[in-house]
Each structure stands twice: as structure tokens, then as C-alpha cells.
Amino acid sequence: MASWLLPALKAVLPHVGSILDVAVPVFTRRSAAAAANQAQLVQEQIAELQAAATQNGENVKALAGELRATVRALQEAAAIADARQRRALILCASALVLACVALAAALFVLIAR
């Protein structure tokens, strides 16, 4: 699993339940008595849809903020990993140069004998 996926999931998962609660609202059910009062039923359903849309907008804004923070954390982690990789490359190159110098010195001592 990618190392960036776990923090992203941890940031998003707490909001999934509230998003689903808003996305699947329980609308006013039609009943036999309510059929006579169709206009009021439509008004109630419109009000419920407006409330759900408002709540959905707020949840999307909150999720966008969490996503922004997650992306920022991922960028910082990538910068740290890049710096560590450069440092490891420099150490490997230094070790290679030192090994070549040691090999040359050993060959010189062996030949000079």
C-alpha cells in the first residue's frame, strides 16, 4: 500500500458518515391523508432538499479543507523524503570514492613491494 494513502484515508474517513447522512436524506413520506394536502407536502420536501443541499455544501467545504491539509502534509513529507534521498546518494558516492582510494592505496602497496 502506498505510504501516502493511509494518512489520506485517516483524514477523509471521519467525514464519510456525515456526508452519507446528508446525501441520503429521509424525505417526507406520502400517506393517504397527505395526498389531499399535496401542496404542503411539496413545500416540506422542498425545504428538506434545501436543508440537505446546505448541509452538503458545508460538508464539502470541510472536506476540501481536510484535503488541502492532507495535500500540504504529503508535500512536506515528499520534500523530507527527497532531502533524505539526496543525503543517502551523497553518502553512497562518498563511500564509493573512499573505497576507490583504499583500493588504489592497497594496489600501490602491493606493487611497491
N, C-alpha and C positions, 0 to 999 in steps of 0.2 A: 504494500500500500504506500502511496506517495506520502512523504513526510508532511506536506502542507495540507493534506486532506483532513487529517484529524483535528487540527485547530479550527479549520473552516467549518467542519461539522459541529464542533462544540459551540461555535458562535451562532450557528443557524438553528440547531435543533430546539433550543428553548422557545423559539418563536413559532414553530410549526403548529403547535396545538392551537394557539390563539388565531393564527391565520386560517386554519381549518374551521374553527368555530365561527369566524366571520364569513368565510367563503360559502359555508353551507348553513345558512340561517333557517330556522324553523319558521316558515311563513304561516300566516293565519290560515287555518283550515276552513274549508267550506262546510257548512252544515245545512240542514234542511231549513232551519229558521233563518239562517243568514242569507239564503237565496232571495228572500224577499227584500232584504236590505243590501242590494248589490253595490250601490254607490259607496256606502260606508265601508264595506269590505274592501273595495278597490282602494279607498283612501288609506285604510290601515296597511294594506300590502305595499302601497307606495311609500308610506312612512317607514315601514320596516326595510324596504330596499334602500331608502336614503340613509338610514342609520347604518346599514351594513356597508354601504359604499363609503361613508365617512370613516367608519372603523377600519375598513380595508385600506383606505388612504393613509391613516395613521400608522397602521402596521407595516405598510410598505415603506414609509419614511423611517420607521425604527429599524427595519431590516436593512435598508440602504445604509444607515449609519453603522450598523454592525458589520456589514460587508465592507464598508470603507475602512473601518478599523482593522478588519481581518487582512485586507489587501495591504494596508500600511505595515502590519506586523510581518506579513510574508515578504514584503520588500526589504524590511530591515533584516530579517533572517537570511535572505538571499545575499545581501551585502556582507553580512558577517561570514557566511559560508564562502563567498568569493575571496574575502581577505584571508581566511584560513587556507584556502586552496593555494593562493599566491605564496603564502608563507611556507607551506609544505613544498611547493615547487622550488623555492629558493633554497630550502634546506637540502632537498634532493640534489640540486645542482651543485651546491657546496660540497656535499658528501662525495659526489662523483669526481669533482676536481681534486679533492683531498686524496681520494683513492688513486687517482691517476698519478699524483705527485708521489705518493707512497710506493706505487709500483715502479715508477721511474727511478726512485732512490734505491729500491731493492735491486733492480736490474743493474744500476750503476755499481753498487757494492759487489754484486755477483760477478760482473765483468772485470772490475778493477782488481780482483783477487788474483 
